[in-house]
């Protein structure tokens, strides 16, 4: 292998492998900087909003759980009142029947 072939093997598109490594390192560094900028500048302000939103969802879920419990308790009370109303209705019918002389 002569000197010219050795130079060609160590170059790609006119740049040496060391130059390609330097270019790749610069691109990776720039990508990291852009990534950090997006994380802290673009998405940073939203992180606090997301935390507040999650807190609000938790509060809403707690409130819904309490409402479901209250509805269940109210259903029980309504059922009891419905039974009592039925008993009163039967007693009124019996009294009405007795007042008319049982006929």
OpenMM code with the backbone's topology and positions (N, CA, C; nanometers):
from openmm import Vec3, app, unit

residues = "UNK UNK UNK UNK UNK UNK UNK UNK UNK UNK UNK UNK UNK UNK UNK UNK UNK UNK UNK UNK UNK UNK UNK UNK UNK UNK UNK UNK UNK UNK UNK UNK UNK UNK UNK UNK UNK UNK UNK UNK UNK UNK UNK UNK UNK UNK UNK UNK UNK UNK UNK UNK UNK UNK UNK UNK UNK UNK UNK UNK UNK UNK UNK UNK UNK UNK UNK UNK UNK UNK UNK UNK UNK UNK UNK UNK UNK UNK UNK UNK UNK UNK UNK UNK UNK UNK UNK UNK UNK UNK UNK UNK UNK UNK UNK UNK UNK UNK UNK UNK UNK UNK UNK".split()
positions = [
    Vec3(0.0873, -0.1153, 0.0000),
    Vec3(0.0000, 0.0000, 0.0000),
    Vec3(0.0924, 0.1220, 0.0000),
    Vec3(0.0662, 0.2100, -0.0939),
    Vec3(0.1513, 0.3289, -0.0996),
    Vec3(0.0929, 0.4390, -0.0123),
    Vec3(0.1659, 0.5463, -0.0044),
    Vec3(0.1287, 0.6567, 0.0848),
    Vec3(-0.0064, 0.7163, 0.0477),
    Vec3(-0.0381, 0.7264, -0.0810),
    Vec3(-0.1651, 0.7865, -0.1261),
    Vec3(-0.2837, 0.7007, -0.0851),
    Vec3(-0.2731, 0.5691, -0.0954),
    Vec3(-0.3823, 0.4805, -0.0550),
    Vec3(-0.4045, 0.4881, 0.0964),
    Vec3(-0.2979, 0.5002, 0.1728),
    Vec3(-0.3082, 0.5125, 0.3181),
    Vec3(-0.3790, 0.6398, 0.3590),
    Vec3(-0.3551, 0.7479, 0.2863),
    Vec3(-0.4218, 0.8751, 0.3150),
    Vec3(-0.5695, 0.8640, 0.2819),
    Vec3(-0.6042, 0.7980, 0.1732),
    Vec3(-0.7445, 0.7833, 0.1323),
    Vec3(-0.8208, 0.7008, 0.2351),
    Vec3(-0.7590, 0.5965, 0.2897),
    Vec3(-0.8269, 0.5128, 0.3882),
    Vec3(-0.8548, 0.5884, 0.5177),
    Vec3(-0.7772, 0.6890, 0.5464),
    Vec3(-0.7942, 0.7639, 0.6708),
    Vec3(-0.8737, 0.8927, 0.6524),
    Vec3(-0.9406, 0.9076, 0.5377),
    Vec3(-1.0180, 1.0294, 0.5114),
    Vec3(-1.1547, 0.9906, 0.4557),
    Vec3(-1.2532, 1.0701, 0.4879),
    Vec3(-1.3881, 1.0515, 0.4357),
    Vec3(-1.4405, 1.1879, 0.3970),
    Vec3(-1.4782, 1.2034, 0.2717),
    Vec3(-1.5264, 1.3301, 0.2169),
    Vec3(-1.4269, 1.4434, 0.2420),
    Vec3(-1.3011, 1.4106, 0.2334),
    Vec3(-1.1984, 1.5123, 0.2468),
    Vec3(-1.1625, 1.5467, 0.3899),
    Vec3(-1.2220, 1.4809, 0.4870),
    Vec3(-1.1925, 1.5079, 0.6284),
    Vec3(-1.1351, 1.3825, 0.6924),
    Vec3(-1.0444, 1.4026, 0.7851),
    Vec3(-0.9861, 1.2882, 0.8561),
    Vec3(-1.0849, 1.2392, 0.9622),
    Vec3(-1.0573, 1.1192, 1.0127),
    Vec3(-1.1456, 1.0628, 1.1151),
    Vec3(-1.1440, 1.1482, 1.2418),
    Vec3(-1.0341, 1.2075, 1.2729),
    Vec3(-1.0266, 1.2979, 1.3880),
    Vec3(-1.1148, 1.4201, 1.3694),
    Vec3(-1.1177, 1.4743, 1.2463),
    Vec3(-1.2052, 1.5894, 1.2180),
    Vec3(-1.3515, 1.5485, 1.2263),
    Vec3(-1.3816, 1.4270, 1.1755),
    Vec3(-1.5195, 1.3783, 1.1858),
    Vec3(-1.5597, 1.3595, 1.3326),
    Vec3(-1.4673, 1.3110, 1.4141),
    Vec3(-1.4969, 1.2941, 1.5567),
    Vec3(-1.5213, 1.4299, 1.6222),
    Vec3(-1.4432, 1.5301, 1.5836),
    Vec3(-1.4636, 1.6644, 1.6387),
    Vec3(-1.5987, 1.7210, 1.5974),
    Vec3(-1.6338, 1.7045, 1.4701),
    Vec3(-1.7632, 1.7545, 1.4204),
    Vec3(-1.8775, 1.6836, 1.4925),
    Vec3(-1.8651, 1.5520, 1.5082),
    Vec3(-1.9703, 1.4757, 1.5773),
    Vec3(-1.9838, 1.5221, 1.7226),
    Vec3(-1.8719, 1.5453, 1.7872),
    Vec3(-1.8744, 1.5931, 1.9253),
    Vec3(-1.9433, 1.7284, 1.9355),
    Vec3(-1.9150, 1.8180, 1.8414),
    Vec3(-1.9793, 1.9501, 1.8418),
    Vec3(-2.1297, 1.9357, 1.8227),
    Vec3(-2.1725, 1.8493, 1.7290),
    Vec3(-2.3163, 1.8301, 1.7067),
    Vec3(-2.3851, 1.7713, 1.8297),
    Vec3(-2.3198, 1.6753, 1.8930),
    Vec3(-2.3790, 1.6151, 2.0134),
    Vec3(-2.3883, 1.7188, 2.1254),
    Vec3(-2.2853, 1.7999, 2.1407),
    Vec3(-2.2884, 1.9053, 2.2421),
    Vec3(-2.4013, 2.0039, 2.2141),
    Vec3(-2.4151, 2.0454, 2.0876),
    Vec3(-2.5209, 2.1409, 2.0514),
    Vec3(-2.6591, 2.0801, 2.0738),
    Vec3(-2.6737, 1.9517, 2.0435),
    Vec3(-2.8019, 1.8851, 2.0673),
    Vec3(-2.8330, 1.8832, 2.2169),
    Vec3(-2.7313, 1.8609, 2.2983),
    Vec3(-2.7515, 1.8624, 2.4433),
    Vec3(-2.7927, 1.9991, 2.4931),
    Vec3(-2.7286, 2.1041, 2.4400),
    Vec3(-2.7633, 2.2409, 2.4804),
    Vec3(-2.9072, 2.2730, 2.4405),
    Vec3(-2.9442, 2.2359, 2.3167),
    Vec3(-3.0815, 2.2604, 2.2704),
    Vec3(-3.1799, 2.1828, 2.3573),
    Vec3(-3.1453, 2.0595, 2.3922),
    Vec3(-3.2324, 1.9786, 2.4777),
    Vec3(-3.2519, 2.0451, 2.6136),
    Vec3(-3.1440, 2.0941, 2.6729),
    Vec3(-3.1554, 2.1623, 2.8023),
    Vec3(-3.2376, 2.2901, 2.7909),
    Vec3(-3.2182, 2.3639, 2.6810),
    Vec3(-3.2983, 2.4847, 2.6612),
    Vec3(-3.4458, 2.4515, 2.6547),
    Vec3(-3.4806, 2.3473, 2.5802),
    Vec3(-3.6206, 2.3076, 2.5726),
    Vec3(-3.6724, 2.2656, 2.7099),
    Vec3(-3.5898, 2.1905, 2.7833),
    Vec3(-3.6347, 2.1411, 2.9131),
    Vec3(-3.6624, 2.2542, 3.0108),
    Vec3(-3.5719, 2.3512, 3.0192),
    Vec3(-3.5856, 2.4551, 3.1208),
    Vec3(-3.6550, 2.5811, 3.0716),
    Vec3(-3.6387, 2.6151, 2.9453),
    Vec3(-3.6974, 2.7398, 2.8947),
    Vec3(-3.8379, 2.7166, 2.8413),
    Vec3(-3.8550, 2.6107, 2.7634),
    Vec3(-3.9855, 2.5860, 2.7005),
    Vec3(-4.0779, 2.5103, 2.7949),
    Vec3(-4.0288, 2.3979, 2.8500),
    Vec3(-4.1156, 2.3135, 2.9317),
    Vec3(-4.1103, 2.3483, 3.0797),
    Vec3(-4.0108, 2.4222, 3.1237),
    Vec3(-3.9969, 2.4582, 3.2647),
    Vec3(-4.1194, 2.5259, 3.3229),
    Vec3(-4.1714, 2.6311, 3.2571),
    Vec3(-4.2896, 2.6981, 3.3128),
    Vec3(-4.4123, 2.6069, 3.3226),
    Vec3(-4.4186, 2.5067, 3.2364),
    Vec3(-4.5346, 2.4180, 3.2390),
    Vec3(-4.5279, 2.3177, 3.3526),
    Vec3(-4.4086, 2.2906, 3.4040),
    Vec3(-4.3954, 2.1902, 3.5095),
    Vec3(-4.4731, 2.2310, 3.6343),
    Vec3(-4.4670, 2.3576, 3.6719),
    Vec3(-4.5426, 2.4039, 3.7892),
    Vec3(-4.6926, 2.3963, 3.7620),
    Vec3(-4.7320, 2.4308, 3.6393),
    Vec3(-4.8733, 2.4212, 3.6029),
    Vec3(-4.9209, 2.2766, 3.6068),
    Vec3(-4.8369, 2.1851, 3.5618),
    Vec3(-4.8724, 2.0434, 3.5633),
    Vec3(-4.8856, 1.9942, 3.7075),
    Vec3(-4.7955, 2.0390, 3.7957),
    Vec3(-4.8060, 2.0014, 3.9369),
    Vec3(-4.9361, 2.0530, 3.9965),
    Vec3(-4.9720, 2.1787, 3.9641),
    Vec3(-5.0986, 2.2354, 4.0134),
    Vec3(-5.2174, 2.1581, 3.9584),
    Vec3(-5.2103, 2.1221, 3.8313),
    Vec3(-5.3192, 2.0467, 3.7687),
    Vec3(-5.3351, 1.9102, 3.8351),
    Vec3(-5.2244, 1.8418, 3.8616),
    Vec3(-5.2317, 1.7121, 3.9297),
    Vec3(-5.2910, 1.7274, 4.0694),
    Vec3(-5.2520, 1.8342, 4.1400),
    Vec3(-5.3073, 1.8599, 4.2733),
    Vec3(-5.4580, 1.8840, 4.2641),
    Vec3(-5.4992, 1.9605, 4.1634),
    Vec3(-5.6418, 1.9878, 4.1458),
    Vec3(-5.7195, 1.8609, 4.1116),
    Vec3(-5.6598, 1.7734, 4.0289),
    Vec3(-5.7253, 1.6461, 3.9975),
    Vec3(-5.7407, 1.5608, 4.1233),
    Vec3(-5.6390, 1.5610, 4.2082),
    Vec3(-5.6480, 1.4834, 4.3322),
    Vec3(-5.7595, 1.5384, 4.4202),
    Vec3(-5.7663, 1.6712, 4.4322),
    Vec3(-5.8724, 1.7337, 4.5112),
    Vec3(-6.0094, 1.7017, 4.4520),
    Vec3(-6.0190, 1.7079, 4.3193),
    Vec3(-6.1458, 1.6762, 4.2527),
    Vec3(-6.1856, 1.5315, 4.2782),
    Vec3(-6.0907, 1.4391, 4.2698),
    Vec3(-6.1214, 1.2985, 4.2966),
    Vec3(-6.1660, 1.2786, 4.4409),
    Vec3(-6.1011, 1.3467, 4.5336),
    Vec3(-6.1421, 1.3372, 4.6742),
    Vec3(-6.2846, 1.3896, 4.6916),
    Vec3(-6.3141, 1.5023, 4.6261),
    Vec3(-6.4491, 1.5592, 4.6357),
    Vec3(-6.5529, 1.4654, 4.5742),
    Vec3(-6.5186, 1.4047, 4.4614),
    Vec3(-6.6122, 1.3107, 4.3982),
    Vec3(-6.6371, 1.1895, 4.4869),
    Vec3(-6.5323, 1.1416, 4.5541),
    Vec3(-6.5482, 1.0285, 4.6455),
    Vec3(-6.6435, 1.0667, 4.7589),
    Vec3(-6.6264, 1.1871, 4.8137),
    Vec3(-6.7142, 1.2334, 4.9208),
    Vec3(-6.8579, 1.2487, 4.8716),
    Vec3(-6.8729, 1.2969, 4.7493),
    Vec3(-7.0077, 1.3133, 4.6932),
    Vec3(-7.0736, 1.1772, 4.6751),
    Vec3(-6.9966, 1.0776, 4.6260),
    Vec3(-7.0536, 0.9431, 4.6097),
    Vec3(-7.0990, 0.8870, 4.7440),
    Vec3(-7.0186, 0.9085, 4.8477),
    Vec3(-7.0557, 0.8604, 4.9816),
    Vec3(-7.1828, 0.9308, 5.0287),
    Vec3(-7.1904, 1.0622, 5.0070),
    Vec3(-7.3095, 1.1385, 5.0476),
    Vec3(-7.4326, 1.0913, 4.9710),
    Vec3(-7.4162, 1.0635, 4.8430),
    Vec3(-7.5297, 1.0161, 4.7621),
    Vec3(-7.5766, 0.8802, 4.8135),
    Vec3(-7.4825, 0.7926, 4.8468),
    Vec3(-7.5208, 0.6610, 4.9000),
    Vec3(-7.5976, 0.6768, 5.0309),
    Vec3(-7.5515, 0.7658, 5.1169),
    Vec3(-7.6212, 0.7892, 5.2440),
    Vec3(-7.7596, 0.8484, 5.2198),
    Vec3(-7.7682, 0.9413, 5.1255),
    Vec3(-7.8992, 0.9996, 5.0937),
    Vec3(-7.9934, 0.8954, 5.0346),
    Vec3(-7.9408, 0.8049, 4.9517),
    Vec3(-8.0242, 0.6972, 4.8975),
    Vec3(-8.0825, 0.6118, 5.0095),
    Vec3(-7.9999, 0.5814, 5.1106),
    Vec3(-8.0491, 0.5027, 5.2235),
    Vec3(-8.1601, 0.5774, 5.2964),
    Vec3(-8.1397, 0.7079, 5.3171),
    Vec3(-8.2419, 0.7872, 5.3870),
    Vec3(-8.3705, 0.7946, 5.3060),
    Vec3(-8.3576, 0.8114, 5.1767),
    Vec3(-8.4772, 0.8185, 5.0907),
    Vec3(-8.5523, 0.6859, 5.0942),
    Vec3(-8.4769, 0.5748, 5.0886),
    Vec3(-8.5427, 0.4441, 5.0958),
    Vec3(-8.6181, 0.4283, 5.2277),
    Vec3(-8.5560, 0.4703, 5.3378),
    Vec3(-8.6232, 0.4616, 5.4680),
    Vec3(-8.7473, 0.5499, 5.4704),
    Vec3(-8.7368, 0.6699, 5.4175),
    Vec3(-8.8535, 0.7595, 5.4132),
    Vec3(-8.9623, 0.7016, 5.3240),
    Vec3(-8.9225, 0.6379, 5.2159),
    Vec3(-9.0208, 0.5767, 5.1253),
    Vec3(-9.0962, 0.4648, 5.1979),
    Vec3(-9.0223, 0.3830, 5.2740),
    Vec3(-9.0880, 0.2766, 5.3511),
    Vec3(-9.1815, 0.3359, 5.4569),
    Vec3(-9.1369, 0.4404, 5.5246),
    Vec3(-9.2213, 0.5034, 5.6260),
    Vec3(-9.3463, 0.5643, 5.5625),
    Vec3(-9.3311, 0.6253, 5.4479),
    Vec3(-9.4454, 0.6838, 5.3771),
    Vec3(-9.5446, 0.5754, 5.3380),
    Vec3(-9.4932, 0.4608, 5.2912),
    Vec3(-9.5826, 0.3489, 5.2571),
    Vec3(-9.6595, 0.3016, 5.3804),
    Vec3(-9.5900, 0.2934, 5.4953),
    Vec3(-9.6580, 0.2512, 5.6189),
    Vec3(-9.7656, 0.3527, 5.6590),
    Vec3(-9.7331, 0.4814, 5.6492),
    Vec3(-9.8320, 0.5851, 5.6820),
    Vec3(-9.9520, 0.5769, 5.5876),
    Vec3(-9.9228, 0.5531, 5.4617),
    Vec3(-10.0313, 0.5435, 5.3641),
    Vec3(-10.1242, 0.4265, 5.3997),
    Vec3(-10.0671, 0.3134, 5.4382),
    Vec3(-10.1485, 0.1976, 5.4768),
    Vec3(-10.2292, 0.2276, 5.6037),
    Vec3(-10.1687, 0.2967, 5.6994),
    Vec3(-10.2402, 0.3304, 5.8218),
    Vec3(-10.3555, 0.4263, 5.7931),
    Vec3(-10.3314, 0.5217, 5.7041),
    Vec3(-10.4386, 0.6164, 5.6685),
    Vec3(-10.5526, 0.5424, 5.6008),
    Vec3(-10.5191, 0.4492, 5.5119),
    Vec3(-10.6249, 0.3703, 5.4468),
    Vec3(-10.7050, 0.2896, 5.5494),
    Vec3(-10.6314, 0.2313, 5.6472),
    Vec3(-10.7002, 0.1538, 5.7511),
    Vec3(-10.7917, 0.2427, 5.8343),
    Vec3(-10.7422, 0.3617, 5.8731),
    Vec3(-10.8244, 0.4544, 5.9510),
    Vec3(-10.9459, 0.4991, 5.8703),
    Vec3(-10.9235, 0.5276, 5.7440),
    Vec3(-11.0346, 0.5696, 5.6570),
    Vec3(-11.1393, 0.4575, 5.6480),
    Vec3(-11.0916, 0.3354, 5.6379),
    Vec3(-11.1809, 0.2195, 5.6292),
    Vec3(-11.2603, 0.2053, 5.7592),
    Vec3(-11.1903, 0.2242, 5.8750),
    Vec3(-11.2551, 0.2098, 6.0046),
    Vec3(-11.3552, 0.3211, 6.0282),
    Vec3(-11.3241, 0.4452, 5.9806),
    Vec3(-11.4148, 0.5563, 5.9993),
    Vec3(-11.5450, 0.5364, 5.9212),
    Vec3(-11.5396, 0.4719, 5.8121),
    Vec3(-11.6595, 0.4482, 5.7308),
    Vec3(-11.7378, 0.3286, 5.7827),
    Vec3(-11.6957, 0.2759, 5.8920),
    Vec3(-11.7724, 0.1675, 5.9537),
    Vec3(-11.7308, 0.0319, 5.9034),
    Vec3(-11.6170, 0.0236, 5.8414),
    Vec3(-11.5701, -0.1067, 5.7975),
    Vec3(-11.6368, -0.1541, 5.6724),
    Vec3(-11.7094, -0.0657, 5.6033),
    Vec3(-11.7766, -0.1136, 5.4820),
    Vec3(-11.7068, -0.0723, 5.3588),
] * unit.nanometer
topology = app.Topology()
chain = topology.addChain("A")
for resn in residues:
    res = topology.addResidue(resn, chain)
    for name in ("N", "CA", "C"):
        topology.addAtom(name, app.Element.getBySymbol(name[0]), res)
